[in-house]
Amino acid sequence: MPMSAEALHADLAEAFPDAEIVIDDLAGDGDHYRARIVSAAFAGLSRVRQHQLVYGALKGKMGGELHALALETSAPSGKEG
């Protein structure tokens, strides 16, 4: 069963409570999303490490309920890792 944008947002907001999160359904099928996440948790981290934190927050749902997720992550300063 596909993951809803609301469920994806909820999981991310739980893991990154300070974050600004924008979810886009790229294909309209509930299976391909883009997530833009701006969080202080990403400050000073490489983009790879930022993405690892996001995948960790999804608790194994990638590849199952969630087929494809394009990530854009950054710290609030606007500087990316």
C-alpha positions in Angstrom: 0.0 0.0 0.0 1.4 3.4 -0.9 2.4 5.9 1.7 0.4 9.1 1.8 2.1 12.5 1.7 0.5 13.2 5.1 2.1 10.0 6.6 5.4 10.9 5.1 5.2 14.4 6.5 4.2 13.1 9.9 7.2 10.7 10.1 9.6 13.5 9.1 8.0 16.1 11.5 8.4 13.6 14.3 12.1 13.1 13.6 12.8 16.8 12.8 10.4 18.8 14.9 12.0 22.1 14.1 12.0 21.5 10.4 10.3 23.2 7.5 9.0 20.3 5.4 7.5 20.4 1.9 6.3 17.2 0.3 5.5 17.0 -3.4 3.8 14.0 -5.0 5.8 13.7 -8.2 3.7 11.2 -10.1 0.3 11.4 -8.4 0.5 7.8 -7.4 1.4 8.1 -3.7 4.7 6.3 -4.5 7.1 9.0 -5.8 7.7 12.0 -3.6 10.1 14.9 -3.3 10.8 16.1 0.2 12.4 19.5 1.0 13.5 19.6 4.6 15.2 22.5 6.2 16.3 21.6 9.8 19.0 22.7 12.2 19.7 19.0 12.6 21.5 19.2 9.3 23.9 22.0 10.2 27.5 21.0 9.5 26.6 17.6 8.0 27.4 16.4 4.5 24.5 15.9 2.2 25.0 12.1 2.4 24.8 12.2 6.2 21.7 14.5 6.0 20.0 12.0 3.7 21.0 9.1 6.0 19.2 10.9 8.9 16.1 11.2 6.8 16.1 7.6 5.7 16.6 6.6 9.4 13.6 8.7 10.3 11.5 6.7 7.8 12.0 3.5 9.9 12.6 1.2 7.0 9.7 2.4 4.9 11.9 3.2 1.9 11.6 0.4 -0.7 8.4 -0.8 1.0 5.5 1.7 1.4 7.7 4.4 -0.1 9.1 3.5 -3.5 11.0 6.7 -4.5 12.0 9.8 -2.5 13.9 12.7 -3.9 15.5 14.6 -1.1 16.5 18.2 -0.8 18.0 18.9 2.6 19.6 21.9 4.2 20.2 23.8 7.4 18.2 27.0 8.1 21.1 29.2 7.1 20.6 28.1 3.5 24.0 26.5 3.3 23.9 23.0 2.1 26.4 20.2 3.1 
